[in-house]
Amino acid sequence: MSSGQAPSGVTLRRAVPADAGALADVYLRSFTAALPTVVRPRSDDEVRAYLRDVVVPHRETWVAEAADGGGRRIVGLMVLGDGALLSQLYLDPDWRGRGIGDRFVTLAKERRPGGLELWTFQVNTPAHRFYERHGFVAVESTDGSGNEEREPDVRYVWTP
């Protein structure tokens, strides 16, 4: 599956290099809204460079694109890492609750039918509920010493 319609007329498609700036905007807005107590270890410029130079060209990166005033704009991103890793899923805060995250998880399961794993911060209880609703199970909790943010986290696994 290369693209599809998400609820609310949102299209899912593979990211292209020209999307990197908009992806960074979504990531930064989403992180700030969802994780206000988590300190980001990288500046906005470093985040933008990482998405532009590493994520988009070297990772399986997907965008959610919505009609916006006669044009289109990116309202979400999902990055699949090596193996079973679902490494990132972020939505513009104004676009949450519209089924876009559900569609991204469905796509991730289609792309990695053997199973998925992901990490989320312990403080992100809405993410816990979201992933558990999609059949993910918490299998490990840490004190955060293994992540850049030094924030306690949880590893979730989905097995078909």
Biotite code that builds the C-alpha atoms (Angstrom):
import biotite.structure as struc

atoms = struc.array([
    struc.Atom([0.000, 0.000, 0.000], chain_id="A", res_id=1, res_name="MET", atom_name="CA", element="C"),
    struc.Atom([1.565, 3.311, -1.043], chain_id="A", res_id=2, res_name="SER", atom_name="CA", element="C"),
    struc.Atom([-1.099, 5.787, -0.032], chain_id="A", res_id=3, res_name="SER", atom_name="CA", element="C"),
    struc.Atom([-4.689, 5.994, 1.053], chain_id="A", res_id=4, res_name="GLY", atom_name="CA", element="C"),
    struc.Atom([-7.444, 8.132, 2.384], chain_id="A", res_id=5, res_name="GLN", atom_name="CA", element="C"),
    struc.Atom([-7.575, 8.670, 6.098], chain_id="A", res_id=6, res_name="ALA", atom_name="CA", element="C"),
    struc.Atom([-10.690, 9.957, 7.798], chain_id="A", res_id=7, res_name="PRO", atom_name="CA", element="C"),
    struc.Atom([-11.532, 13.620, 7.184], chain_id="A", res_id=8, res_name="SER", atom_name="CA", element="C"),
    struc.Atom([-10.134, 13.564, 3.648], chain_id="A", res_id=9, res_name="GLY", atom_name="CA", element="C"),
    struc.Atom([-6.548, 13.251, 4.813], chain_id="A", res_id=10, res_name="VAL", atom_name="CA", element="C"),
    struc.Atom([-4.176, 11.459, 2.433], chain_id="A", res_id=11, res_name="THR", atom_name="CA", element="C"),
    struc.Atom([-1.306, 9.304, 3.671], chain_id="A", res_id=12, res_name="LEU", atom_name="CA", element="C"),
    struc.Atom([1.749, 9.225, 1.427], chain_id="A", res_id=13, res_name="ARG", atom_name="CA", element="C"),
    struc.Atom([5.520, 8.722, 1.562], chain_id="A", res_id=14, res_name="ARG", atom_name="CA", element="C"),
    struc.Atom([7.466, 11.825, 2.495], chain_id="A", res_id=15, res_name="ALA", atom_name="CA", element="C"),
    struc.Atom([9.650, 13.599, -0.059], chain_id="A", res_id=16, res_name="VAL", atom_name="CA", element="C"),
    struc.Atom([12.595, 15.922, 0.683], chain_id="A", res_id=17, res_name="PRO", atom_name="CA", element="C"),
    struc.Atom([10.438, 19.031, 0.201], chain_id="A", res_id=18, res_name="ALA", atom_name="CA", element="C"),
    struc.Atom([8.272, 17.889, 3.159], chain_id="A", res_id=19, res_name="ASP", atom_name="CA", element="C"),
    struc.Atom([11.075, 18.102, 5.749], chain_id="A", res_id=20, res_name="ALA", atom_name="CA", element="C"),
    struc.Atom([10.317, 21.645, 6.968], chain_id="A", res_id=21, res_name="GLY", atom_name="CA", element="C"),
    struc.Atom([6.604, 20.947, 7.411], chain_id="A", res_id=22, res_name="ALA", atom_name="CA", element="C"),
    struc.Atom([7.406, 17.655, 9.155], chain_id="A", res_id=23, res_name="LEU", atom_name="CA", element="C"),
    struc.Atom([9.621, 19.501, 11.614], chain_id="A", res_id=24, res_name="ALA", atom_name="CA", element="C"),
    struc.Atom([6.857, 22.035, 12.292], chain_id="A", res_id=25, res_name="ASP", atom_name="CA", element="C"),
    struc.Atom([4.381, 19.231, 13.078], chain_id="A", res_id=26, res_name="VAL", atom_name="CA", element="C"),
    struc.Atom([6.900, 17.393, 15.260], chain_id="A", res_id=27, res_name="TYR", atom_name="CA", element="C"),
    struc.Atom([7.780, 20.503, 17.267], chain_id="A", res_id=28, res_name="LEU", atom_name="CA", element="C"),
    struc.Atom([4.135, 21.557, 17.800], chain_id="A", res_id=29, res_name="ARG", atom_name="CA", element="C"),
    struc.Atom([3.093, 18.034, 18.721], chain_id="A", res_id=30, res_name="SER", atom_name="CA", element="C"),
    struc.Atom([5.975, 17.425, 21.130], chain_id="A", res_id=31, res_name="PHE", atom_name="CA", element="C"),
    struc.Atom([5.350, 20.743, 22.890], chain_id="A", res_id=32, res_name="THR", atom_name="CA", element="C"),
    struc.Atom([1.611, 20.096, 23.237], chain_id="A", res_id=33, res_name="ALA", atom_name="CA", element="C"),
    struc.Atom([1.787, 16.431, 24.261], chain_id="A", res_id=34, res_name="ALA", atom_name="CA", element="C"),
    struc.Atom([4.913, 16.479, 26.420], chain_id="A", res_id=35, res_name="LEU", atom_name="CA", element="C"),
    struc.Atom([5.161, 19.872, 28.142], chain_id="A", res_id=36, res_name="PRO", atom_name="CA", element="C"),
    struc.Atom([7.229, 18.486, 31.036], chain_id="A", res_id=37, res_name="THR", atom_name="CA", element="C"),
    struc.Atom([9.766, 16.645, 28.867], chain_id="A", res_id=38, res_name="VAL", atom_name="CA", element="C"),
    struc.Atom([12.921, 18.599, 28.075], chain_id="A", res_id=39, res_name="VAL", atom_name="CA", element="C"),
    struc.Atom([14.016, 18.221, 24.462], chain_id="A", res_id=40, res_name="ARG", atom_name="CA", element="C"),
    struc.Atom([17.781, 17.652, 24.213], chain_id="A", res_id=41, res_name="PRO", atom_name="CA", element="C"),
    struc.Atom([17.972, 19.248, 20.745], chain_id="A", res_id=42, res_name="ARG", atom_name="CA", element="C"),
    struc.Atom([17.224, 22.769, 19.556], chain_id="A", res_id=43, res_name="SER", atom_name="CA", element="C"),
    struc.Atom([14.537, 23.456, 16.956], chain_id="A", res_id=44, res_name="ASP", atom_name="CA", element="C"),
    struc.Atom([17.263, 23.931, 14.332], chain_id="A", res_id=45, res_name="ASP", atom_name="CA", element="C"),
    struc.Atom([18.857, 20.587, 15.243], chain_id="A", res_id=46, res_name="GLU", atom_name="CA", element="C"),
    struc.Atom([15.459, 18.861, 14.990], chain_id="A", res_id=47, res_name="VAL", atom_name="CA", element="C"),
    struc.Atom([14.893, 20.437, 11.566], chain_id="A", res_id=48, res_name="ARG", atom_name="CA", element="C"),
    struc.Atom([18.331, 19.360, 10.332], chain_id="A", res_id=49, res_name="ALA", atom_name="CA", element="C"),
    struc.Atom([17.871, 15.801, 11.633], chain_id="A", res_id=50, res_name="TYR", atom_name="CA", element="C"),
    struc.Atom([14.511, 15.395, 9.905], chain_id="A", res_id=51, res_name="LEU", atom_name="CA", element="C"),
    struc.Atom([15.845, 16.938, 6.685], chain_id="A", res_id=52, res_name="ARG", atom_name="CA", element="C"),
    struc.Atom([19.216, 15.151, 6.553], chain_id="A", res_id=53, res_name="ASP", atom_name="CA", element="C"),
    struc.Atom([18.552, 11.796, 8.232], chain_id="A", res_id=54, res_name="VAL", atom_name="CA", element="C"),
    struc.Atom([14.891, 10.921, 8.683], chain_id="A", res_id=55, res_name="VAL", atom_name="CA", element="C"),
    struc.Atom([13.311, 11.830, 5.349], chain_id="A", res_id=56, res_name="VAL", atom_name="CA", element="C"),
    struc.Atom([16.117, 10.530, 3.104], chain_id="A", res_id=57, res_name="PRO", atom_name="CA", element="C"),
    struc.Atom([17.020, 7.417, 5.129], chain_id="A", res_id=58, res_name="HIS", atom_name="CA", element="C"),
    struc.Atom([13.906, 6.227, 6.999], chain_id="A", res_id=59, res_name="ARG", atom_name="CA", element="C"),
    struc.Atom([10.509, 5.033, 5.837], chain_id="A", res_id=60, res_name="GLU", atom_name="CA", element="C"),
    struc.Atom([8.711, 8.307, 6.508], chain_id="A", res_id=61, res_name="THR", atom_name="CA", element="C"),
    struc.Atom([5.007, 8.868, 5.912], chain_id="A", res_id=62, res_name="TRP", atom_name="CA", element="C"),
    struc.Atom([2.965, 12.057, 6.035], chain_id="A", res_id=63, res_name="VAL", atom_name="CA", element="C"),
    struc.Atom([-0.692, 12.833, 6.567], chain_id="A", res_id=64, res_name="ALA", atom_name="CA", element="C"),
    struc.Atom([-1.673, 15.641, 4.215], chain_id="A", res_id=65, res_name="GLU", atom_name="CA", element="C"),
    struc.Atom([-4.958, 17.550, 4.445], chain_id="A", res_id=66, res_name="ALA", atom_name="CA", element="C"),
    struc.Atom([-6.746, 20.086, 2.264], chain_id="A", res_id=67, res_name="ALA", atom_name="CA", element="C"),
    struc.Atom([-6.189, 23.559, 3.662], chain_id="A", res_id=68, res_name="ASP", atom_name="CA", element="C"),
    struc.Atom([-7.625, 26.685, 2.048], chain_id="A", res_id=69, res_name="GLY", atom_name="CA", element="C"),
    struc.Atom([-7.339, 25.421, -1.511], chain_id="A", res_id=70, res_name="GLY", atom_name="CA", element="C"),
    struc.Atom([-3.918, 23.863, -0.915], chain_id="A", res_id=71, res_name="GLY", atom_name="CA", element="C"),
    struc.Atom([-2.567, 20.919, 1.028], chain_id="A", res_id=72, res_name="ARG", atom_name="CA", element="C"),
    struc.Atom([-0.672, 20.875, 4.303], chain_id="A", res_id=73, res_name="ARG", atom_name="CA", element="C"),
    struc.Atom([1.058, 18.225, 6.371], chain_id="A", res_id=74, res_name="ILE", atom_name="CA", element="C"),
    struc.Atom([-0.749, 17.466, 9.627], chain_id="A", res_id=75, res_name="VAL", atom_name="CA", element="C"),
    struc.Atom([1.024, 14.299, 10.770], chain_id="A", res_id=76, res_name="GLY", atom_name="CA", element="C"),
    struc.Atom([4.056, 12.092, 10.369], chain_id="A", res_id=77, res_name="LEU", atom_name="CA", element="C"),
    struc.Atom([5.010, 8.505, 11.013], chain_id="A", res_id=78, res_name="MET", atom_name="CA", element="C"),
    struc.Atom([8.482, 7.012, 10.781], chain_id="A", res_id=79, res_name="VAL", atom_name="CA", element="C"),
    struc.Atom([9.180, 3.299, 10.610], chain_id="A", res_id=80, res_name="LEU", atom_name="CA", element="C"),
    struc.Atom([12.685, 2.335, 11.642], chain_id="A", res_id=81, res_name="GLY", atom_name="CA", element="C"),
    struc.Atom([14.688, -0.785, 11.040], chain_id="A", res_id=82, res_name="ASP", atom_name="CA", element="C"),
    struc.Atom([12.987, -4.076, 11.754], chain_id="A", res_id=83, res_name="GLY", atom_name="CA", element="C"),
    struc.Atom([9.813, -3.769, 13.769], chain_id="A", res_id=84, res_name="ALA", atom_name="CA", element="C"),
    struc.Atom([10.411, -0.264, 15.122], chain_id="A", res_id=85, res_name="LEU", atom_name="CA", element="C"),
    struc.Atom([7.664, 2.350, 14.922], chain_id="A", res_id=86, res_name="LEU", atom_name="CA", element="C"),
    struc.Atom([10.034, 5.167, 15.793], chain_id="A", res_id=87, res_name="SER", atom_name="CA", element="C"),
    struc.Atom([7.822, 8.249, 15.487], chain_id="A", res_id=88, res_name="GLN", atom_name="CA", element="C"),
    struc.Atom([4.152, 9.127, 15.220], chain_id="A", res_id=89, res_name="LEU", atom_name="CA", element="C"),
    struc.Atom([3.215, 12.782, 15.681], chain_id="A", res_id=90, res_name="TYR", atom_name="CA", element="C"),
    struc.Atom([0.083, 14.727, 14.791], chain_id="A", res_id=91, res_name="LEU", atom_name="CA", element="C"),
    struc.Atom([-0.518, 18.436, 14.641], chain_id="A", res_id=92, res_name="ASP", atom_name="CA", element="C"),
    struc.Atom([-2.404, 19.175, 17.894], chain_id="A", res_id=93, res_name="PRO", atom_name="CA", element="C"),
    struc.Atom([-5.312, 20.699, 15.939], chain_id="A", res_id=94, res_name="ASP", atom_name="CA", element="C"),
    struc.Atom([-5.740, 17.452, 14.015], chain_id="A", res_id=95, res_name="TRP", atom_name="CA", element="C"),
    struc.Atom([-5.830, 14.973, 16.897], chain_id="A", res_id=96, res_name="ARG", atom_name="CA", element="C"),
    struc.Atom([-8.949, 12.944, 17.478], chain_id="A", res_id=97, res_name="GLY", atom_name="CA", element="C"),
    struc.Atom([-9.848, 12.703, 13.772], chain_id="A", res_id=98, res_name="ARG", atom_name="CA", element="C"),
    struc.Atom([-8.709, 9.128, 13.141], chain_id="A", res_id=99, res_name="GLY", atom_name="CA", element="C"),
    struc.Atom([-5.373, 10.019, 11.542], chain_id="A", res_id=100, res_name="ILE", atom_name="CA", element="C"),
    struc.Atom([-3.334, 8.241, 14.212], chain_id="A", res_id=101, res_name="GLY", atom_name="CA", element="C"),
    struc.Atom([-5.555, 5.179, 13.797], chain_id="A", res_id=102, res_name="ASP", atom_name="CA", element="C"),
    struc.Atom([-4.852, 5.192, 10.070], chain_id="A", res_id=103, res_name="ARG", atom_name="CA", element="C"),
    struc.Atom([-1.106, 5.524, 10.658], chain_id="A", res_id=104, res_name="PHE", atom_name="CA", element="C"),
    struc.Atom([-1.126, 2.526, 13.015], chain_id="A", res_id=105, res_name="VAL", atom_name="CA", element="C"),
    struc.Atom([-3.077, 0.484, 10.473], chain_id="A", res_id=106, res_name="THR", atom_name="CA", element="C"),
    struc.Atom([-0.510, 1.413, 7.831], chain_id="A", res_id=107, res_name="LEU", atom_name="CA", element="C"),
    struc.Atom([2.372, 0.524, 10.168], chain_id="A", res_id=108, res_name="ALA", atom_name="CA", element="C"),
    struc.Atom([0.823, -2.894, 10.789], chain_id="A", res_id=109, res_name="LYS", atom_name="CA", element="C"),
    struc.Atom([0.433, -3.413, 7.029], chain_id="A", res_id=110, res_name="GLU", atom_name="CA", element="C"),
    struc.Atom([4.070, -2.397, 6.427], chain_id="A", res_id=111, res_name="ARG", atom_name="CA", element="C"),
    struc.Atom([5.389, -4.544, 9.318], chain_id="A", res_id=112, res_name="ARG", atom_name="CA", element="C"),
    struc.Atom([2.969, -7.508, 9.424], chain_id="A", res_id=113, res_name="PRO", atom_name="CA", element="C"),
    struc.Atom([5.308, -9.547, 11.615], chain_id="A", res_id=114, res_name="GLY", atom_name="CA", element="C"),
    struc.Atom([4.896, -7.144, 14.522], chain_id="A", res_id=115, res_name="GLY", atom_name="CA", element="C"),
    struc.Atom([5.835, -3.716, 15.814], chain_id="A", res_id=116, res_name="LEU", atom_name="CA", element="C"),
    struc.Atom([7.521, -2.189, 18.822], chain_id="A", res_id=117, res_name="GLU", atom_name="CA", element="C"),
    struc.Atom([7.787, 1.380, 20.031], chain_id="A", res_id=118, res_name="LEU", atom_name="CA", element="C"),
    struc.Atom([8.838, 3.495, 22.979], chain_id="A", res_id=119, res_name="TRP", atom_name="CA", element="C"),
    struc.Atom([6.777, 6.218, 24.609], chain_id="A", res_id=120, res_name="THR", atom_name="CA", element="C"),
    struc.Atom([7.387, 8.282, 27.714], chain_id="A", res_id=121, res_name="PHE", atom_name="CA", element="C"),
    struc.Atom([5.741, 7.186, 30.955], chain_id="A", res_id=122, res_name="GLN", atom_name="CA", element="C"),
    struc.Atom([4.187, 10.655, 31.346], chain_id="A", res_id=123, res_name="VAL", atom_name="CA", element="C"),
    struc.Atom([2.402, 10.321, 27.992], chain_id="A", res_id=124, res_name="ASN", atom_name="CA", element="C"),
    struc.Atom([-0.673, 8.489, 29.271], chain_id="A", res_id=125, res_name="THR", atom_name="CA", element="C"),
    struc.Atom([-2.816, 9.456, 26.248], chain_id="A", res_id=126, res_name="PRO", atom_name="CA", element="C"),
    struc.Atom([-0.286, 7.619, 24.042], chain_id="A", res_id=127, res_name="ALA", atom_name="CA", element="C"),
    struc.Atom([-0.472, 4.581, 26.334], chain_id="A", res_id=128, res_name="HIS", atom_name="CA", element="C"),
    struc.Atom([-4.252, 4.456, 25.937], chain_id="A", res_id=129, res_name="ARG", atom_name="CA", element="C"),
    struc.Atom([-3.983, 4.970, 22.168], chain_id="A", res_id=130, res_name="PHE", atom_name="CA", element="C"),
    struc.Atom([-1.476, 2.172, 21.595], chain_id="A", res_id=131, res_name="TYR", atom_name="CA", element="C"),
    struc.Atom([-3.203, -0.222, 24.010], chain_id="A", res_id=132, res_name="GLU", atom_name="CA", element="C"),
    struc.Atom([-6.452, 0.352, 22.101], chain_id="A", res_id=133, res_name="ARG", atom_name="CA", element="C"),
    struc.Atom([-4.575, -0.805, 18.996], chain_id="A", res_id=134, res_name="HIS", atom_name="CA", element="C"),
    struc.Atom([-3.414, -4.036, 20.604], chain_id="A", res_id=135, res_name="GLY", atom_name="CA", element="C"),
    struc.Atom([0.027, -2.975, 21.832], chain_id="A", res_id=136, res_name="PHE", atom_name="CA", element="C"),
    struc.Atom([1.158, -4.367, 25.175], chain_id="A", res_id=137, res_name="VAL", atom_name="CA", element="C"),
    struc.Atom([3.592, -2.706, 27.581], chain_id="A", res_id=138, res_name="ALA", atom_name="CA", element="C"),
    struc.Atom([6.524, -5.085, 28.031], chain_id="A", res_id=139, res_name="VAL", atom_name="CA", element="C"),
    struc.Atom([9.239, -2.965, 29.629], chain_id="A", res_id=140, res_name="GLU", atom_name="CA", element="C"),
    struc.Atom([9.591, 0.222, 31.681], chain_id="A", res_id=141, res_name="SER", atom_name="CA", element="C"),
    struc.Atom([12.845, 2.088, 32.214], chain_id="A", res_id=142, res_name="THR", atom_name="CA", element="C"),
    struc.Atom([14.196, 4.952, 34.274], chain_id="A", res_id=143, res_name="ASP", atom_name="CA", element="C"),
    struc.Atom([15.031, 6.882, 31.090], chain_id="A", res_id=144, res_name="GLY", atom_name="CA", element="C"),
    struc.Atom([18.788, 6.416, 31.279], chain_id="A", res_id=145, res_name="SER", atom_name="CA", element="C"),
    struc.Atom([18.747, 4.951, 27.772], chain_id="A", res_id=146, res_name="GLY", atom_name="CA", element="C"),
    struc.Atom([17.124, 7.867, 25.954], chain_id="A", res_id=147, res_name="ASN", atom_name="CA", element="C"),
    struc.Atom([18.341, 11.359, 25.077], chain_id="A", res_id=148, res_name="GLU", atom_name="CA", element="C"),
    struc.Atom([15.696, 13.073, 27.178], chain_id="A", res_id=149, res_name="GLU", atom_name="CA", element="C"),
    struc.Atom([16.574, 11.053, 30.305], chain_id="A", res_id=150, res_name="ARG", atom_name="CA", element="C"),
    struc.Atom([12.827, 10.592, 30.752], chain_id="A", res_id=151, res_name="GLU", atom_name="CA", element="C"),
    struc.Atom([11.317, 7.329, 32.080], chain_id="A", res_id=152, res_name="PRO", atom_name="CA", element="C"),
    struc.Atom([9.773, 5.416, 29.209], chain_id="A", res_id=153, res_name="ASP", atom_name="CA", element="C"),
    struc.Atom([7.775, 2.326, 28.279], chain_id="A", res_id=154, res_name="VAL", atom_name="CA", element="C"),
    struc.Atom([8.328, -0.145, 25.439], chain_id="A", res_id=155, res_name="ARG", atom_name="CA", element="C"),
    struc.Atom([5.202, -1.410, 23.727], chain_id="A", res_id=156, res_name="TYR", atom_name="CA", element="C"),
    struc.Atom([4.933, -4.411, 21.406], chain_id="A", res_id=157, res_name="VAL", atom_name="CA", element="C"),
    struc.Atom([2.245, -5.431, 18.946], chain_id="A", res_id=158, res_name="TRP", atom_name="CA", element="C"),
    struc.Atom([2.243, -9.066, 17.848], chain_id="A", res_id=159, res_name="THR", atom_name="CA", element="C"),
    struc.Atom([-0.223, -10.131, 15.131], chain_id="A", res_id=160, res_name="PRO", atom_name="CA", element="C"),
])
